[in-house]
Amino acid sequence: MGILRLIGKNTARNRRRSALTVASVAISITLLAIFCAVYRYFQSPLMPPSFHLLLMVTPRTSLMIPLPLSYGERIRRLPGIVDLSPINMVDTVYGPRDDLVFALACDAATYLRVYPSWHLPPEQREAFIREKGAMIASKSTAAKYGWKLGDRITLRSGGYHVTLDLVLRGIYTSEEDDSLLAFHWDYLNEVLGRPNKPGGFWVRARSAEDVPRLMRAIDAEFRNSDIETRTQPMAQWVLDMVGMIGNVKAILLGISAAVLFAVLLILANSMGMSIRERTAELAVMRALGFRLSQVLGMLAAESLAITLAGTVLGCACAWLLLELTAGYRIGGAMPIYIRLDAVTVALAFAFSVMLSLASTLAPAYFAARTSIAQALRFVG
């Protein structure tokens, strides 16, 4: 019998235990791969292509402080800016069940140029721009609530303590975002009593080379003003929003270490039981002429086969979960795109190999080193 065939038969001799071990490893690797992917996202966020030229201008001290509307005209005069829109992210509820729907209050004439990934028919675009009380919704949101063009939509905002009475004038499609609403910033400003203070500005740069220069120029424009600004690329702004909930990277590292320890315990318990049950069998193999290195290699290969099967299944599950949650919004407003890349998969397999060897070699070595006479008398 070939050594590979022997390894296969030994791996499948207790199919229930092997299947449960593979499932346990798969669950652990799924969690580990997701945590690693999220950690790598925090190192270098993957943003939609349209975000690469976007800058977010917010107050330097606190996101709760609005900016004067006049800042927009001063920013617009700086060279290298294609367009600009005041922005307020509005948390609203809709319907008898108070479904949470996030909306963007924006300058309708410029917002669709600042954010070109929303696609609207020309006539709907013009209707949205022309009417102050107009709103646009994604195709999926309109289908969810049965909205049709021309419907009056009433939204209630707890954060702003206002009721928004809007008319649906456009239904957009997008490859990146398909859950937000948008309406006129002027309308929100009017409902609030015209404070003329947006939460921030989204600025679209002319090119990637203009981005760092504009960041410095915008903040320099308002240095020593009553409200100084902080201008950031959209990716960094997303990370700052996430950072408001705590040191996420440290939390992820701690959880990942716990997951690795759990996998090690699962493998060590499973392989330890298997090796203990086969002590007499291993003695017979040595009596037949198998070398210690061959016995150790066979046991390590069995453990590795089980671990790699669980790792493949775990990585597949992690990929599926990340694909299903692609575009999830931080706080319901800002989409994130986390992917299971080659580096994360390679780390998962590397950890699996190390844990497999660590959980197998020690018990296998002691079992194989037991004297043949003593091992043959072993009864469990």
LINLINNOR-V183762 format. One record per backbone hydrogen bond with DSSP energy under -0.5 kcal/mol. NH is the residue of the N-H (numbers start at 0). CO is the residue of the C=O. If there is no record, write none. Layout:
nh=NH co=CO
nh=NH co=CO
This chain:
nh=5 co=1
nh=6 co=2
nh=7 co=3
nh=8 co=4
nh=9 co=5
nh=10 co=6
nh=11 co=7
nh=12 co=9
nh=14 co=11
nh=14 co=12
nh=17 co=13
nh=18 co=14
nh=19 co=15
nh=20 co=16
nh=21 co=17
nh=22 co=18
nh=23 co=19
nh=24 co=20
nh=25 co=21
nh=26 co=22
nh=27 co=23
nh=28 co=24
nh=29 co=25
nh=30 co=26
nh=31 co=27
nh=32 co=28
nh=33 co=29
nh=34 co=30
nh=35 co=31
nh=36 co=32
nh=37 co=33
nh=38 co=34
nh=39 co=35
nh=40 co=36
nh=41 co=37
nh=42 co=38
nh=43 co=39
nh=46 co=44
nh=50 co=47
nh=51 co=48
nh=53 co=50
nh=54 co=202
nh=55 co=231
nh=56 co=54
nh=56 co=200
nh=57 co=55
nh=57 co=229
nh=59 co=227
nh=64 co=61
nh=65 co=63
nh=66 co=197
nh=68 co=195
nh=70 co=67
nh=71 co=68
nh=72 co=68
nh=73 co=69
nh=74 co=70
nh=75 co=71
nh=76 co=72
nh=77 co=74
nh=80 co=77
nh=81 co=79
nh=81 co=203
nh=82 co=203
nh=84 co=201
nh=86 co=199
nh=87 co=104
nh=89 co=87
nh=89 co=102
nh=90 co=88
nh=91 co=89
nh=91 co=100
nh=92 co=155
nh=93 co=98
nh=97 co=94
nh=98 co=93
nh=100 co=91
nh=102 co=89
nh=103 co=180
nh=104 co=87
nh=104 co=102
nh=105 co=103
nh=105 co=182
nh=106 co=85
nh=107 co=105
nh=109 co=106
nh=110 co=106
nh=111 co=107
nh=112 co=109
nh=113 co=109
nh=114 co=110
nh=115 co=112
nh=117 co=114
nh=118 co=116
nh=118 co=172
nh=119 co=117
nh=123 co=120
nh=124 co=120
nh=125 co=121
nh=126 co=122
nh=127 co=123
nh=128 co=124
nh=129 co=125
nh=130 co=126
nh=131 co=129
nh=133 co=130
nh=134 co=166
nh=135 co=181
nh=136 co=169
nh=137 co=179
nh=138 co=171
nh=141 co=137
nh=142 co=138
nh=143 co=139
nh=144 co=140
nh=145 co=141
nh=146 co=141
nh=149 co=167
nh=150 co=147
nh=152 co=150
nh=152 co=165
nh=154 co=152
nh=154 co=163
nh=155 co=92
nh=156 co=161
nh=157 co=155
nh=158 co=90
nh=160 co=156
nh=161 co=156
nh=163 co=154
nh=164 co=162
nh=165 co=152
nh=165 co=163
nh=166 co=132
nh=167 co=150
nh=168 co=134
nh=168 co=166
nh=169 co=134
nh=171 co=136
nh=172 co=118
nh=180 co=101
nh=181 co=135
nh=182 co=103
nh=183 co=131
nh=183 co=133
nh=184 co=105
nh=187 co=183
nh=188 co=184
nh=189 co=185
nh=190 co=186
nh=191 co=187
nh=192 co=189
nh=193 co=188
nh=197 co=66
nh=198 co=86
nh=199 co=86
nh=200 co=56
nh=201 co=84
nh=202 co=54
nh=202 co=200
nh=203 co=82
nh=204 co=52
nh=204 co=202
nh=205 co=79
nh=209 co=206
nh=210 co=206
nh=210 co=207
nh=211 co=207
nh=212 co=208
nh=213 co=209
nh=214 co=210
nh=215 co=211
nh=216 co=212
nh=217 co=213
nh=218 co=214
nh=219 co=215
nh=220 co=216
nh=221 co=217
nh=222 co=219
nh=224 co=221
nh=227 co=225
nh=229 co=57
nh=231 co=55
nh=231 co=229
nh=233 co=50
nh=233 co=53
nh=236 co=232
nh=237 co=233
nh=238 co=234
nh=239 co=235
nh=240 co=236
nh=241 co=237
nh=242 co=238
nh=243 co=239
nh=243 co=240
nh=244 co=241
nh=245 co=242
nh=247 co=245
nh=250 co=246
nh=251 co=247
nh=252 co=248
nh=253 co=249
nh=254 co=250
nh=255 co=251
nh=256 co=252
nh=257 co=253
nh=258 co=254
nh=259 co=255
nh=260 co=256
nh=261 co=257
nh=262 co=258
nh=263 co=259
nh=264 co=260
nh=265 co=261
nh=266 co=262
nh=267 co=263
nh=268 co=264
nh=269 co=265
nh=270 co=266
nh=271 co=267
nh=272 co=268
nh=273 co=269
nh=274 co=270
nh=275 co=271
nh=276 co=272
nh=277 co=273
nh=278 co=275
nh=281 co=277
nh=282 co=278
nh=283 co=279
nh=284 co=280
nh=285 co=281
nh=286 co=282
nh=287 co=283
nh=288 co=285
nh=289 co=284
nh=294 co=290
nh=295 co=291
nh=296 co=292
nh=297 co=293
nh=298 co=294
nh=299 co=295
nh=300 co=296
nh=301 co=297
nh=302 co=298
nh=303 co=299
nh=304 co=300
nh=305 co=301
nh=306 co=302
nh=307 co=303
nh=308 co=304
nh=309 co=305
nh=310 co=306
nh=311 co=307
nh=312 co=308
nh=313 co=309
nh=314 co=310
nh=315 co=311
nh=316 co=312
nh=317 co=313
nh=318 co=314
nh=319 co=315
nh=320 co=316
nh=321 co=317
nh=322 co=318
nh=323 co=319
nh=324 co=320
nh=325 co=322
nh=326 co=335
nh=327 co=324
nh=329 co=333
nh=330 co=328
nh=331 co=328
nh=332 co=329
nh=333 co=329
nh=334 co=332
nh=335 co=327
nh=336 co=45
nh=340 co=338
nh=344 co=340
nh=345 co=341
nh=346 co=342
nh=347 co=343
nh=348 co=344
nh=349 co=345
nh=350 co=346
nh=351 co=347
nh=352 co=348
nh=353 co=349
nh=354 co=350
nh=355 co=351
nh=356 co=352
nh=357 co=353
nh=358 co=354
nh=359 co=355
nh=359 co=356
nh=360 co=356
nh=363 co=359
nh=364 co=360
nh=365 co=361
nh=366 co=362
nh=367 co=363
nh=368 co=364
nh=369 co=365
nh=374 co=370
nh=375 co=371
nh=376 co=372
nh=377 co=374
